[in-house]
Amino acid sequence: MTVISVRNAYTGEYDYEFTQATADQVRETCARVRSGQAEWAALGVEGRIAVLQEFAAAVTENFAAIAGALKTDEARAAIAEYEVAYLTPLVERMAGDARKMLVDPAPRPAMLPGIEGSGQWVPYEVVGCIGPWNFPFLLIMFDSVPALLAGSAVVAKPSEVNPRFVEPVRAALAQVPKLAEVFDFVMGPGETGAELINHVDLVVFTGSVRTGRIVGEAAARNFIPAFLELGGKDPAIVLESANMEAATSCVLRASVGATGQACQSLERIYVADSIHDEFVDKVVEKAKGVTLNIDRLEQGHLGPLIFEKQASIIQDHLDDAVAKGAKILTGGKIIEKGGKWIEPTVLTHVNHDMKVMTEETFGPVIPIMKFKTVDEAIALANDTIYGLSGSVFAGSAEEAMAVARRMNAGAISINDGSLTAFVNDVPNESFGFSGLGGTRFGSEGILRFVRLKSFLNNVVGPTDVDNKIVPLDPNAAPTIEAPSRPT
């Protein structure tokens, strides 16, 4: 029996423990939910929607306990509450997706005369969902809810960094017995996730590129699909015509929101040379007004870094940048008071020889680089292994769109930043190393969890070896010459 200690992001103390699931427990959990999947699928879309609505209501009843656990693990009061409160609207939106997208294809004439084609959506029996530490409850729900609505059973493995929320969520789940039969959690580190992949029919993973590669390779060995939501290094291009006040406010929010611990955070800012200095001055001024919640968890704009090791990565990126000529205009130091905080950090004189411009930083760091031409800005924005999302700021939507169409990323925000953090009913496919598989967002996202079975119905009669139709109706005329068909 392996006991894992969990660190409190606010105090820095290890004040929670859980027992890692054994390989047998992972296997048994998957087998148990698999045994209930057929009955779950047989409920139909409306039946499953009703059960998920019950679960959302149960989560709301247990709001204080779940949000409290998340607050302890994340040290972000408002975001923790948002993660829990958003489940109800998420279920309602995805219920609409299920009603629209999971309608079996109706019969239609096929290319061959006398043949009708139709179809049936067939859910994957058991979906494994491996979640991240930055939004531990919400991002697991983003994948588990559509999988369950599609008719799959789900086993979720939260990050071992902050799994306290599982206990109160299980209490809510116990109030919905039908769902508890097909939805459960297994707790543990990466090896638990590796074992989970051996017992599911599809895996969804959110996390780093390094771990995503391991997950993808393991899934490939088992011949199961893997949908990977990985890292980002999102760029923003600020053109000369951009509204300075709006662009600077938005870039700051999209760079440092959630302490920069979001895949869609802006991590590279390219500003037209003619407005660069003014832009930098305004961002620095506004960044100095951002507060930390060091003195009281419920106050301040930014919480601490959730994952202790992330502080070392951020510091390494800053040290590397300064050693290569970058200038830090504000912030730049890790503040240790039990937890680890960092103020919004603005850098200039940066280039693509620096880690801060090429590797995912995952912190409230704003490196700003000037460009002379639009072509140069686009080339810089596209000079990355990632392709999650990006932003363009310009004097008109048309001017911004002309640039956005040339950017190599799955979703571009126009005159705003990181809108995919708030808008999830529009598709967002990951380009490059930012992910693999279909879109998580948009109505199409639910189709990740089903396969299409096709039916080819001969409504006239099959042909014999002489290419003559043998009528299905025994009272019909004798065999006749078939329309042109290959033999």
N, C-alpha and C positions, 0 to 999 in steps of 0.2 A: 504494500500500500504506500503510494507516494503522496505526501502532503505538500502542497504548493502555497507559499506565502504571497500575499498581495500587498503592494505598496499603496499607501494613501497619498495621492498626488499633492494634497495640500500640506500635509504635515511631514511627508517624507518617511513616515513610520510604516513598518509592515504590521498591519493590525487586523488582517483577515486571512483565513486559511480555507482551502478546499482540498478535497481528495481527488486526485487525478483518476479519471475513468480507466479501468483496465481494458485490455484488448477484448476480453470476453464481454465486458459490460457494453462496450461500443457495439460489438456484434449483436448482443441480445437486444439492445435498444433499437437497432435498425431492423432486426427481425420482428420485434413487437409492432412497430409502426407499419411495417410492410404487411403484417397480417390484417391490419385494419384498413388498408388502402382501398381495396376493391369496394368495400361498403361505403367508404368516404366518397369515392368517385361516383358511386351509384346514387348519391344524394342529388346529383345534378347541380348545375350552376347556382340556381336560386337557393337550394338547400345548403350549399356550402357558404354562400353569402350570408345567410341567416346565422350560421354558426360563427363565422368570423365577426359578425356584428356583436354577437354575444360576448366573444372574447374581448373585443374593443371596449365593451361596456364593463367587463370584469377588470380590465386594466385600469379603466377610469376609477373604479371603486377602490383599487389598490394603488392609486396615483401617488399618495404620500410615501408609501414604502418603496415603490419602484424608483420614483424621482429622487428620493433620499439616498438610495444606494448609488444611483448614477452621480449625484452631487459629490458623494464621498470619493468615488473612483475618478471623476473627471475634474472636480473642483471648479465646476462652471454651473452656477445655479440656474440661470435663465435657459441655457442650452439643454441642461438635464431635463428641465420641465418641458421644454419644447419637444424633446425626443419622445416623451411619453404622451403628451397631449396630441401629437401629430398622428398617432396611430388611428384614431377614429376617422379623420378626413382621408387618410391614406387608404383605409379599407373601403370607404365609400367611393373614392375615385377608381380604385382598382376593381371594385365590383362592377362599375360601369364598363371598364375594359373587358372584364370577363363576359358580360352580357353581349358585348359587341363582337369580340374577337373569337369566342369559343362556339360560335354557331357552326354546326357541321355543314360543309359545302353541299349544296342542293344538287340533285341530278341535272346533268346537262349533256347535250349531244357531244360525243367524242368525234375525233377526226375520221374514224371508220364508220361507215353507215351501219345503222342497227345497233350501235353500242352507246350506252349512256355511262358517264362517269360521275361518281359522287364520292363523298369522303367522310371520315370520322376523325375527330381530334382525340388522340390517345395520350393520356398523361404518363410521364415517367413515374414509375411506382414510388421510388424513394429518392428524394433530393437531399444532398448534403450541403449545408450552408456554413461556410467558415468565415467568421466575422472579424472585423478589425477593432482596434482600441480607440480610434478617434471619435466615432459615434457608435458605441458598442451595441446599443439596443436598436436604434433607428435603422442602421444599415442592415442588420439581420432581418428586421421586419420588411425592408424594401425587397428582399428576395424571398423570404418565407411566405409572405401574404400572397403574392401572385402564384407561387408554386402550389400553395394549398387551394387557392381558388381554381386552379387548373385541374385539381383532382389528385395531386401528388401528396404523399406523406413526406414529412420533413424532419430531419435531425440536424440541429444547429450546434456548432461549436463556437462559443464566443472566445475572444482573445483571453489568454491567461493573465494579461496585464490588468484587466478590470472586469471580472465576471460577477461582481456582487449582485447585480440586478437579476440574475437568473433565479435566485431563491424567491424573491417576491413575485416574479413573473410566473414561476411555477405555481405559486399560490393562486394567482388569477386563472391560470390554465386549469387548475383543479376544479374551478367553478363551471367549466365547460367540458363535461366528460367526453362528448363526441369528438372534440378537437384534441383532447389529451390522448386519445387513442392513436392519433396520427401525427402528433407534433411533440417533440421533446428536445432536450439538450444533453450534450455530453461535454464534460469539463476536462480541460487539460492543455498541454502545450502542443507544439508542432507534431509530435509523434502521435498524439491523439487524432489530429486532423488527418495524418497519413493513414491511420487505421480506419478512420471513417470512410475514406475514399475507397477502401476495399469492399465496402458493404452497401454502397449506394449505386444508383443508376445514372446520376448526373451530379456534378459538383459545381457550386458557385463559390467563388473566393474573392474577398476584398482585402487587399494588402499590398505589400511591396512587390516589385518586379522580381527580386531574387526568390522570394517564397512562391510567387505566382508561377515561376518557371518550374519549380519543384512540383507544385500541384498539377500543372498542365502535363508534365511528363508522367506523373503517377496515373493520372486519368487516362492518358494515351495508352499506357501499358494495359489498363483494364478495358480499353475500348469503350469508354464512356465520355460523353461531352463534358467539357470544362468551360465555364463562363468566368472570365478573369477580369476583375475591375482593379486596375493597378495604379501606379503612381502618375504624377504629372509634373510639368514644369511650365505652367501656363504663362504665356506672354500677353502683355498689353501693348498695343501700338497707339501712341497719342500723336495725332497729326496736328499741324500748325493751326488748323482752323477750329480745333476742339474748344469747347467751353472750359476755360481753365478752372473755374470754381467747381463745376460738376466733376470734371475729370480727376482733379486732385482728391476730392472727397471720396469719390468712388474707388479710386486706386487704393487709397489708404484702407477703406473698409474691406475691400476684396483681398487685400494682402495680409491684414492682421486679424481679421475676424476669426473667432475660435482659436486665437493665438497662432494663426497660420497653419493649424493642424487639420487641413482639409485638402483633399486631392485637387480640388478646383481653385485653390488659392492662387492669386496672381503672384508669380515668383520672379518675373523678368519684366521690366518696364522699359520700353523704347520710346523716346521722346524726340520730336523734331528739334533739330539744333537751334532754330530761331526762338523757341520757347522753353528750352531746357532749363536755363537758370531760374526763370520765374517759376516753372513747375516744381523744381527741386525745393526752392525756398518755401513755397506754399505747402508742399507735402511735409517738410520738416516742421514747419510751424504747427500744422494740424496733428502730426504724430506726437509732438510734445504734450498735447492735450489728452492723449489716451492714457487712461489710468489702469493700474493693476489691482487685483483683489487680495493683495498681501495682507492687509490689516483685517479684512472681513470678507469671507467667501462670497457673500451675497452682494457685495459692492465692487465697483470697478468694471472697466470694459473687458479686461483680459484676465484669464485664469493662468495657472502655471502650466508648464509642459507636463503632459500626462505621463509619457514614457520617459523614464529617467535617461535612457541612453540617447534620446533625441537631443538632449542638451549638448552632449559631446559632438554630435554631428553638426549642429548649428555652430558651435564654437570652432570646429575644424574648418567649416566653410568661411567663417569670418576671418580666421587667422590666415588662411590661404589667400583670401582676397587682399588683405592688407599687405601681406608679404609680396604680392605681385603689383602693388601700386594703388589699390582702392583706398578711398577715404570714407571713414564712418562719420556721418554728420550728426547723428543722434542715436542713443541706445548703444547696443554692441556688447553689453556685459551680461553674463548670467548672474542673476541675483539668487542667492541661496539662503532661504529662511525656512528650513525644513523642506518645503517644496522648492522647485526651480522655476524662476520667472525670467523673462527677458522683455524689455521694453521694445516697442516698435523701433526697428533699426534701419536707417536709410543710408545707403552707400552710393557713391558716385565713382567715376573713373574706373568703372568695371569693364571687363571684356570676356570673351568666350574662352580664354585660357584659364579662367577661374572656376572653381567648383560651384560657387554661388550662382553662376550663370548657366551651368550645364547639368548639375545634379540636383535631385529633389532635396530641398532644405527642410521643409515642413516646420517652419517657424515664422514669426512675424518680421520677416526680413524683406526689405524693399530695395533691390539693386536697380539703379536707374542709369541707362546708357543712351547717349544721344545718337541720332542718325541724320544724314544729310538728304537722302532721297527715299521715296516710298519703296522703291525696289530694294534698297539696302535694308530698310526696316523689315520687309517681308522675308528677305533672305535670313536675317538674324532670327526672326520669330520661328522660321522653319528649320533652323539649325539645331535640331534636338532629336533625341531618340523617342521622345514622348509625343503625344498628340491627343491629349484629353480635351482641352478646351482653350479658349483665349478670349481677348477683348479688343475692340477697336473704338477709339474716340475721335470724332470728327465733327465738323460744323454742320453736316447733314447726314441723314441716314444713307443717302445714295453714295456719298463719298466713302463712308465707312464700309458699306456693302462691297464696293469695288475692291477694297483691301481684304475684307473678310473672305471673299470668294477665293482668294489666292493663298490663304493660310491653311496649313496642313494640320487640322485638328477637327474633332468630332462635333464641337458646338462653339460658336463664336457669339459672344454678347456684343450687341451694337449700342454704343453710348451708355454702357453699363458694365459692371464687372461681375464675373462668376455667377451669372444668373442661374446656372444649373443647380446652385445650392438651394434655390427657392422654387424653380420651375421644373417639375418632374413629369409633366404630361406631354412633353415634347421629346422625341427621340434624341439620344446622345450616344452615338457609337464612338468607341475608343479607337484612335488611330495609333499606329506604331506600338511602342512598348507600354502604352497606357492601358492596354487590355486586349482581350480576345473574345470573340463571340458576338452575339446580337446585342442590341441595346437593352439596357436595364430600364430606361425611362420611356415614356410614351405608351400608347395602347399596345404597341407591338411587343413590349417587354414580356407580356404573359405568354407569348408563343414560344419562349425559350423552354418552357416546361412541358410542351406537348409535341407529339409527332403526328403527322398526317397519314392515316391509313386510307388508301384509295380503293374504291369498288368499281369494277368494270362489268356492267350488266348488259348481257346480250338480250335485247328485247325482241329480237326476231327469231333467232335460232342459230346454232353453230354450223359451221361448214364441215362437210365430209372430205374424204381424200380426193374427191373429184371437184372440189370447190363448189359444191352445191349446198344450199341451205337446207338443213333439216328443221322444219318448223317445230316450235315449242308446243304449239296447239295441235294435239293429235287429230283434231277434226279439220285441220287446214289442208290445203292442196299438197300434193306430193312435192318432193324436193325440186327446187328451181335453181337456176343459175344464180350464183351470188354476184353482187357488185364486185368490181375489181378489187381483189384482195391478194396480197402476196401468198404464195404457197410454200 
